[in-house]
Amino acid sequence: MLSYQHSYHAGNHADILKHIILGDVVAGMQKKDTPMFMLDGFAGRGIYDLNAKDAQKKHEFDTGVARLWPIQEKKLPEGIQRWKALIESENPKGGFSRLPGSTAMLASMLRSTDRLAACDLHPQEFDALRQGFRAHRRFSFHKRDAYETLRAFLPPKEKRGLIFLDPSFEDKLEYQRVAEAIADIYPHFRAGVYVVWYPILPAGRESDLFRAFKKSEIRNILRIEMSGDFPDMQMQGSGMLIVNPPWHAQAQMKASLAWVHEHLLGKHGHSSIQWLVKE
Ligand SMILES: C[S@@+](CC[C@H](N)C(=O)[O-])C[C@H]1O[C@@H](n2cnc3c(N)ncnc32)[C@H](O)[C@@H]1O
């Protein structure tokens, strides 16, 4: 049963980290001209209306995008500039009430030779996703289980691919499951760049995710985290694991993380980039 709906949380501190770093990873991969495939396994609805009842209920964006907006600086890290421009393109009259999600970020970076597949199992989320974007030969939507699509879509014919997995972690077993799913598909697509987002919660279950990855044969995993003091929220931080991070993206991710930390948390909080596993 799918009960999680991202619209209650859209625009919070974790979304900011997630979408900016995702953009940096894609940009790093696109330093090469060769076509690539992108899979957004847990896509959500693509664009979130922060004026809608769901988002207004918790106002999680108050300590996220609202804390950063408006961004006046002229000189920004590339990843921040990309994310800001995307929000501006969705909100031509100003503000950030139409908040782009992961699929919107990936769609905005799709080149004429790339392909994007976006999946969500939730009927409402899937309908909103399909209505929000124009499907075409290079951009497809699937009401399918993300784990099943790994086997169905990989390896891609382009031989280069970004696989973004952003589960809701409603079930505590999901931490282990997502790592095992990547470990299972990895022998069939070793060149893939796999990105997993995870929450940092009091239960500390991200250690299950780390343990499962360390047990796998995968030896090139970067870990990015940011946490702080976010009042009235259980989730005090979040992180991303990036398997085979593109070399070109690493300096950009560092610059993006430093900017987000400074502007969201000031001198407080914690952020880090380190290898979870490195050969
Ligand atoms: C955290 S939200 C996605 C947010 C989105 N990636 C973003 O950043 O804008 C997780 C989504 O995964 C969907 N979902 C949960 N389990 C799924 C599964 N096994 N396969 C596909 N989608 C699933 C939920 O309906 C939900 O919309």
The ligand as a Tripos MOL2 file, in Angstrom:
@<TRIPOS>MOLECULE
LIG
   27    29     1     0     0
SMALL
NO_CHARGES

@<TRIPOS>ATOM
      1 C1         10.1990   10.5670   -2.2040 C.3       1 LIG1
      2 S1          8.9300   10.4540   -3.3660 S.3       1 LIG1
      3 C2          9.6510   10.9760   -4.8630 C.3       1 LIG1
      4 C3         10.0680   12.4130   -4.9470 C.3       1 LIG1
      5 C4         10.7100   12.7820   -6.2720 C.3       1 LIG1
      6 N1         11.7680   11.8450   -6.6330 N.3       1 LIG1
      7 C5         11.2810   14.1810   -6.2570 C.2       1 LIG1
      8 O1         12.4110   14.3660   -5.7810 O.co2     1 LIG1
      9 O2         10.6260   15.0990   -6.7530 O.co2     1 LIG1
     10 C6          8.8010    8.7210   -3.6280 C.3       1 LIG1
     11 C7          7.7830    8.3300   -4.7040 C.3       1 LIG1
     12 O3          7.9420    6.9390   -4.9780 O.3       1 LIG1
     13 C8          6.6860    6.3500   -5.2370 C.3       1 LIG1
     14 N2          6.8780    4.9040   -4.9850 N.ar      1 LIG1
     15 C9          6.9160    4.2550   -3.7940 C.ar      1 LIG1
     16 N3          7.2390    2.9570   -3.9940 N.ar      1 LIG1
     17 C10         7.4230    2.7990   -5.3320 C.ar      1 LIG1
     18 C11         7.8360    1.7070   -6.1480 C.ar      1 LIG1
     19 N4          8.1060    0.4950   -5.6150 N.pl3     1 LIG1
     20 N5          7.9730    1.9090   -7.4680 N.ar      1 LIG1
     21 C12         7.7160    3.1260   -8.0290 C.ar      1 LIG1
     22 N6          7.3300    4.1990   -7.3050 N.ar      1 LIG1
     23 C13         7.1960    4.0420   -5.9830 C.ar      1 LIG1
     24 C14         5.7330    7.0720   -4.3130 C.3       1 LIG1
     25 O4          4.4220    7.0370   -4.8600 O.3       1 LIG1
     26 C15         6.3190    8.4850   -4.3050 C.3       1 LIG1
     27 O5          5.6700    9.3040   -5.2500 O.3       1 LIG1
@<TRIPOS>BOND
     1     1     2 1
     2     2     3 1
     3     2    10 1
     4     3     4 1
     5     4     5 1
     6     5     6 1
     7     5     7 1
     8     7     8 2
     9     7     9 1
    10    10    11 1
    11    11    12 1
    12    11    26 1
    13    12    13 1
    14    13    14 1
    15    13    24 1
    16    14    15 ar
    17    14    23 ar
    18    15    16 ar
    19    16    17 ar
    20    17    18 ar
    21    17    23 ar
    22    18    19 1
    23    18    20 ar
    24    20    21 ar
    25    21    22 ar
    26    22    23 ar
    27    24    25 1
    28    24    26 1
    29    26    27 1
@<TRIPOS>SUBSTRUCTURE
     1 LIG1         1 GROUP 0 **** ****
